[in-house]
Amino acid sequence: MNIVSSTAETASASKYLQQLCKHFAHKVPAEWDTKRGEVSFPFGICRMEATESRLMIRCETDESHKMARMKSVIDSHIERFAWREKLKLHWQSEE
């Protein structure tokens, strides 16, 4: 299993979590509330957790080549939804 995670400092963590999950739910299975979310992409699973000041994202794939796609999809959407803050995720491998 390939696992990466990232944490973004933001007072809008819950808002972004819900925006991401709702957006992805138009094409893939997604479940969420104000504090947790999970999106099942064809190339892996993305789990998110929001606190008052942080958005934590953890992605899992079964094959390493799928991770680049996963990170690219999450990065591009976070940049679009959080453009005012210019959030940039810094991924850490959990291997």
N, CA and C of each residue as an Amber inpcrd file, in Angstrom:
protein
   285
   0.8550000  -1.1830000   0.0000000   0.0000000   0.0000000   0.0000000
   0.8910000   1.2330000   0.0000000   0.5420000   2.1910000  -0.8240000
   1.2420000   3.4680000  -0.9060000   0.3910000   4.5130000  -0.2030000
   0.9920000   5.2270000   0.7460000   0.2490000   6.2030000   1.5430000
   1.0240000   7.5110000   1.6050000   0.3200000   8.6200000   1.3610000
   0.8850000   9.9530000   1.5510000  -0.1230000  10.7850000   2.3400000
   0.3820000  11.8050000   3.0090000  -0.5100000  12.6880000   3.7540000
   0.0060000  14.1150000   3.6740000  -0.8960000  15.0340000   3.9700000
  -0.5600000  16.4480000   3.9840000  -1.4870000  17.1590000   4.9550000
  -0.9810000  18.2310000   5.5500000  -1.7820000  19.0450000   6.4520000
  -1.6700000  20.5010000   6.0130000  -2.8220000  21.1400000   5.8670000
  -2.8500000  22.5540000   5.4900000  -3.4110000  23.3530000   6.6660000
  -2.7100000  24.3780000   7.0480000  -3.1740000  25.2700000   8.1080000
  -4.1700000  26.2510000   7.4950000  -5.4150000  26.1890000   7.9500000
  -6.4450000  27.0880000   7.4350000  -7.6370000  27.1340000   8.3790000
  -8.1980000  28.2900000   8.5430000  -9.4010000  28.4390000   9.3660000
 -10.6450000  27.9580000   8.6090000 -10.4860000  27.6320000   7.3280000
 -11.6040000  27.1810000   6.4950000 -11.5390000  25.6820000   6.2000000
 -10.9280000  24.9130000   7.0700000 -10.7210000  23.4840000   6.8220000
 -12.0240000  22.7430000   6.5550000 -13.0270000  22.9550000   7.3720000
 -14.2990000  22.2630000   7.1920000 -14.9570000  22.6620000   5.8720000
 -14.8930000  23.9100000   5.5380000 -15.4640000  24.3990000   4.2840000
 -14.8060000  23.7010000   3.0910000 -13.4730000  23.6160000   3.0880000
 -12.7640000  22.9940000   1.9760000 -13.0340000  21.4940000   1.9130000
 -13.0650000  20.8430000   3.0620000 -13.3740000  19.4110000   3.1010000
 -14.7270000  19.1570000   2.4430000 -15.7220000  19.9200000   2.8330000
 -17.0720000  19.7310000   2.2900000 -17.1340000  20.0830000   0.7960000
 -16.4290000  21.1290000   0.4100000 -16.4020000  21.5170000  -1.0000000
 -15.7750000  20.4230000  -1.8540000 -14.6380000  19.9100000  -1.4050000
 -13.9470000  18.8580000  -2.1480000 -14.8350000  17.6250000  -2.2850000
 -15.3750000  17.1560000  -1.1700000 -16.1910000  15.9440000  -1.1920000
 -17.4380000  16.1240000  -2.0520000 -18.1010000  17.2380000  -1.9060000
 -19.3150000  17.4860000  -2.6860000 -18.9840000  17.5270000  -4.1760000
 -17.8900000  18.1630000  -4.5180000 -17.4740000  18.2580000  -5.9220000
 -17.1650000  16.8640000  -6.4870000 -16.3570000  16.0930000  -5.7590000
 -15.9810000  14.7620000  -6.2390000 -17.1810000  13.8120000  -6.2910000
 -18.1680000  14.0250000  -5.4330000 -19.3440000  13.1450000  -5.3690000
 -20.1560000  13.1600000  -6.6660000 -19.9210000  14.1430000  -7.5150000
 -20.6190000  14.1760000  -8.8010000 -20.1320000  13.0630000  -9.7290000
 -18.9150000  12.5420000  -9.4520000 -18.3390000  11.5300000 -10.3450000
 -17.9390000  10.2310000  -9.6540000 -17.6210000  10.2890000  -8.3740000
 -17.1730000   9.0900000  -7.6580000 -17.8520000   9.0310000  -6.2910000
 -17.8810000   7.8520000  -5.6630000 -18.4930000   7.7580000  -4.3350000
 -17.7540000   8.6230000  -3.3070000 -18.5200000   9.3560000  -2.5170000
 -17.9500000  10.2110000  -1.4730000 -18.9330000  10.3020000  -0.3130000
 -18.3780000  10.3150000   0.8890000 -19.1700000  10.5070000   2.1020000
 -18.4660000  11.5490000   2.9490000 -19.2500000  12.4100000   3.6090000
 -18.6390000  13.4490000   4.4260000 -19.6340000  14.0520000   5.3940000
 -19.0580000  14.7090000   6.3950000 -19.8080000  15.5820000   7.2800000
 -18.9270000  16.8110000   7.4670000 -19.1030000  17.5690000   8.5170000
 -18.3170000  18.7980000   8.6720000 -16.8780000  18.5490000   9.1280000
 -16.6000000  17.3400000   9.6430000 -15.2620000  17.0710000  10.1850000
 -14.4810000  15.9850000   9.4700000 -15.1660000  15.1060000   8.7570000
 -14.4930000  13.9960000   8.0930000 -15.0750000  13.7500000   6.7160000
 -14.2110000  13.2760000   5.8140000 -14.6800000  12.9360000   4.4830000
 -13.8630000  11.8060000   3.9040000 -14.4800000  11.0690000   3.0050000
 -13.7860000   9.9920000   2.3040000 -14.2710000   9.9630000   0.8670000
 -13.3220000   9.9230000  -0.0560000 -13.6250000   9.8790000  -1.4810000
 -12.9690000   8.6310000  -2.0500000 -13.7530000   7.8490000  -2.7980000
 -13.2540000   6.6110000  -3.4080000 -13.0380000   6.8360000  -4.8990000
 -11.8100000   7.1950000  -5.2460000 -11.4460000   7.3660000  -6.6480000
 -11.1430000   5.9940000  -7.2530000 -11.1920000   5.8610000  -8.5720000
 -10.8240000   4.5890000  -9.1980000  -9.3560000   4.2230000  -8.9310000
  -8.5390000   5.2200000  -8.6200000  -7.1090000   4.9910000  -8.4110000
  -6.7030000   5.0140000  -6.9400000  -7.6400000   5.1580000  -6.0120000
  -7.3040000   5.1240000  -4.5870000  -8.3490000   5.7980000  -3.7150000
  -8.0570000   5.8020000  -2.4310000  -8.9530000   6.3710000  -1.4150000
  -8.3140000   7.6270000  -0.8320000  -9.1270000   8.6470000  -0.6520000
  -8.6700000   9.8830000  -0.0150000  -9.5330000  10.1280000   1.2120000
  -8.8870000  10.2450000   2.3620000  -9.5990000  10.5460000   3.6080000
  -9.1670000  11.9340000   4.0830000 -10.1420000  12.6990000   4.5620000
  -9.8690000  14.0570000   5.0260000 -10.4500000  14.2630000   6.4130000
  -9.7720000  15.0960000   7.1740000 -10.2460000  15.4490000   8.5080000
 -10.0260000  16.9430000   8.7020000 -11.0340000  17.6060000   9.2500000
 -10.9470000  19.0480000   9.4740000 -11.0370000  19.3660000  10.9570000
 -10.1540000  20.2560000  11.4100000 -10.2520000  20.8200000  12.7500000
 -10.5210000  22.3190000  12.5510000 -10.5120000  23.0640000  13.6230000
 -10.7440000  24.5100000  13.4990000  -9.6360000  25.2230000  12.7440000
  -8.4450000  24.6170000  12.7070000  -7.3210000  25.3090000  12.0750000
  -6.5340000  24.4680000  11.0760000  -6.9810000  23.2230000  10.8080000
  -6.2180000  22.3560000   9.9150000  -7.1090000  21.4740000   9.0540000
  -6.6500000  21.2490000   7.8300000  -7.2350000  20.2450000   6.9580000
  -6.1720000  19.1750000   6.7520000  -6.4720000  17.9620000   7.1990000
  -5.5390000  16.8490000   7.0650000  -6.0610000  15.9190000   5.9820000
  -5.1770000  15.5450000   5.0660000  -5.5550000  14.7010000   3.9380000
  -4.6140000  13.4990000   3.9120000  -5.1980000  12.3080000   3.7460000
  -4.4170000  11.0660000   3.6830000  -4.9060000  10.2760000   2.4790000
  -3.9900000   9.9290000   1.5830000  -4.3380000   9.2200000   0.3590000
  -3.6620000   7.8600000   0.3240000  -4.3930000   6.8550000  -0.1370000
  -3.8760000   5.4910000  -0.2350000  -4.1410000   4.9520000  -1.6330000
  -3.1330000   4.3130000  -2.2150000  -3.2850000   3.6380000  -3.4970000
  -2.6240000   2.2620000  -3.4020000  -3.0440000   1.3540000  -4.2660000
  -2.4550000   0.0250000  -4.2490000  -1.2140000  -0.0840000  -5.1310000
  -1.0210000   0.8750000  -6.0250000   0.1440000   0.8690000  -6.9100000
   0.7580000   2.2660000  -6.9310000   2.0870000   2.3220000  -6.8860000
   2.7720000   3.6130000  -6.7530000   2.4850000   4.5680000  -7.9090000
   2.3070000   4.0720000  -9.1230000   2.0720000   4.9850000 -10.2530000
   0.7230000   5.6920000 -10.1420000  -0.1900000   5.1730000  -9.3510000
  -1.4980000   5.8110000  -9.1760000  -1.4230000   7.0160000  -8.2260000
  -0.3840000   7.0560000  -7.3990000  -0.2730000   8.1300000  -6.4070000
  -0.0740000   9.4920000  -7.0620000   0.6800000   9.5530000  -8.1340000
   0.8950000  10.8350000  -8.8120000  -0.4350000  11.4050000  -9.2880000
  -1.2940000  10.5580000  -9.8110000  -2.6230000  11.0000000 -10.2610000
  -3.4450000  11.5070000  -9.0880000  -3.4180000  10.7530000  -7.9890000
  -4.1790000  11.1260000  -6.7960000  -3.7420000  12.5050000  -6.3000000
  -2.4440000  12.6910000  -6.1380000  -1.9390000  13.9680000  -5.6410000
  -2.2710000  15.1080000  -6.6060000  -2.1720000  14.8480000  -7.8790000
  -2.4680000  15.8750000  -8.8720000  -3.9300000  16.3180000  -8.8010000
  -4.8360000  15.3700000  -8.6710000  -6.2660000  15.6960000  -8.5850000
  -6.5500000  16.5130000  -7.3220000  -6.0170000  16.0750000  -6.1840000
  -6.2550000  16.7820000  -4.9200000  -5.6110000  18.1700000  -4.9660000
  -4.3640000  18.2380000  -5.4110000  -3.6600000  19.5300000  -5.4870000
  -4.4180000  20.5410000  -6.3530000  -4.8270000  20.1220000  -7.5350000
  -5.4700000  21.0740000  -8.4470000  -6.7980000  21.5830000  -7.8910000
  -7.5230000  20.7220000  -7.1960000  -8.8100000  21.1560000  -6.6400000
  -8.6390000  22.0300000  -5.3930000  -7.6740000  21.7070000  -4.5670000
  -7.4050000  22.5450000  -3.3730000  -6.9650000  23.9290000  -3.8410000
  -6.1320000  23.9840000  -4.8600000  -5.6830000  25.2790000  -5.3740000
  -6.8570000  26.0890000  -5.9240000  -7.7910000  25.4090000  -6.5680000
  -8.9640000  26.1020000  -7.1320000  -9.9030000  26.5930000  -6.0390000
 -10.1900000  25.7360000  -5.0500000 -11.1510000  26.0980000  -4.0110000
 -10.5660000  27.0590000  -2.9730000  -9.2720000  26.9820000  -2.7440000
  -8.6230000  27.8210000  -1.7250000  -7.7370000  28.8870000  -2.3700000
  -8.1490000  29.3830000  -3.5070000  -7.3090000  30.3300000  -4.2330000
  -7.0430000  31.6080000  -3.4610000  -7.9680000  32.0200000  -2.6190000
  -7.7450000  33.2540000  -1.8450000  -6.5810000  33.0980000  -0.8730000
  -6.4590000  31.8960000  -0.3200000  -5.3900000  31.6220000   0.6440000
  -4.1080000  31.1320000  -0.0100000  -4.2160000  30.7580000  -1.2790000
  -3.0640000  30.1930000  -1.9980000  -2.4900000  28.9880000  -1.2610000
  -3.3970000  28.1000000  -0.8070000  -2.9520000  26.8900000  -0.1180000
  -2.1870000  25.9890000  -1.0620000  -1.1030000  25.4400000  -0.5710000
  -0.2900000  24.4840000  -1.3180000  -0.0200000  23.3200000  -0.4010000
  -0.3350000  22.1190000  -0.8650000  -0.1180000  20.9270000  -0.0440000
   1.3130000  20.4390000  -0.1970000   1.8850000  19.9760000   0.8980000
   3.2240000  19.4000000   0.9160000   3.0770000  17.9610000   1.3760000
   3.1830000  17.0420000   0.4370000   2.9170000  15.6270000   0.7040000
   4.0800000  14.9440000   1.4000000   3.7480000  14.0990000   2.3500000
   4.7350000  13.2980000   3.0930000   4.3950000  11.8250000   2.8960000
   5.3630000  11.0360000   2.5700000   5.1540000   9.6040000   2.4170000
   5.0550000   8.9480000   3.7920000   4.1590000   7.9980000   3.9470000
   3.9970000   7.2930000   5.2180000   4.4350000   5.8310000   5.1250000
   5.3340000   5.5480000   4.2050000   5.7740000   4.1600000   3.9970000
   6.6070000   3.6500000   5.1390000
